[in-house]
Amino acid sequence: MEGDFNGDGASDLLVRSRPERYDIYLAKQGGRQITTRAAGTFSIEVEGLCRLDDLDSDGCTDVLTFDREHPTITVLLSRP
């Protein structure tokens, strides 16, 4: 998935690296390259869902996770 997680205007990547884990890779060089090391990681339930949106209107893409087994929603706010 694609979003601007650090607010620099370039598209970063959110990659599901394992069934329960997501990694964030930031763009560099004005968006022409992507870092090779994850800038951040988070885990969700294997059956969980993930959605991206700028929830607090700060210019950074935030992450919502939905856990189907235990009806919960988690919000992860990105900071510039």
N, C-alpha and C positions, 0 to 999 in steps of 0.2 A: 504494500500500500504506500501511497505517496502523501506527504504533507510537509509543511515547513515547521519543524519542531523547535528551531532556535531563532526564528524571526528574522532571518537574514534575506528573505525573499527568494531563496533557492529551494528547489524541491529535494527533500530528504526522503529516505526510505525506511519503512517499517516492515521488517521481514520476520515471518514465522520460522524460526530456526529449529524448533522442536514442537511437538504437538501442544505443549503447554507453555512455550516460551516465545517471546517476541524480542527482537533486537532493533535498535534505532541506529541507522547509519546516516551521518550528516554529509551534505554536499560541501564541496570545496572548489576553489578555483572558479568562483562565480557560477557554480552549478554544473560545470563540465566534468567533474570527477566526484566520486563518492569515497569517503574514508573507508579503510579496510578493517578498522576496529570499531566495534559497536560503541557508540557514545552513551548508550543506556540500554538496559534490559528490564523486562518485567515478565511476570508469569501470570497465567490465567488457567482456569480449569480446562482440561482437554476438550470438553464439549462447549466451552465458552465461545462467545462472539466478541468481536472488537469493532468499534466504529470510531471514525476520526471526524473532528469538527473543532472550530475555534469557539469554545464555550464562553470564554470570558472576554472576547473581542480585543485581545492584546496582540494579535498578529501571529501568534504561534498556534500550531495545530495541537489540540488536546486529544486524549484518548479516553474512550468510554469502554469498559468491559462489562459483559453481561454473563452471569453464571446461571445456566439453566437448571442445574441440580439444586442449588441453594439460591432461591430467587433474590439475587443481589446485583446491584449496579455499582461499579467502581469508577471514579473519575480521576484521571491522572492529568494534572495541569502542567503544561510545558511553560518554561520561563525563558525569556530572551537572555 
